[in-house]
Amino acid sequence: NCHTSWICFDGIISRTWANLLPSILEKESSLQIRNEDKLFLRDQVKFMFETLSLADASPSFVANSTIIYFDKSVIDWKVIAGAWLKD
């Protein structure tokens, strides 16, 4: 029995590592490492990216992702800070 594991990235998407990401977002998730080996991920591993901009994200990254956009007027800093302080 495997539980879902989430790997969360929070910050600016950089071109230096963003080109590695499309392969982990495809149906058969794998990450190719420098020596050309592939690290295969279980179906229970999910990824979440929280960023202010998709400017450096590749088209394949965006195409293989579900994008959820929140405008600043929907969630302001007070709501986020309040939720953080509760924990």
Secondary structure as UniProt FT lines:
FT   STRAND          5..10
FT   HELIX           15..18
FT   TURN            19..20
FT   HELIX           22..25
FT   STRAND          30..32
FT   TURN            34..35
FT   STRAND          38..40
FT   TURN            43..44
FT   STRAND          45..50
FT   TURN            55..56
FT   HELIX           59..63
FT   TURN            72..74
FT   HELIX           77..86
//
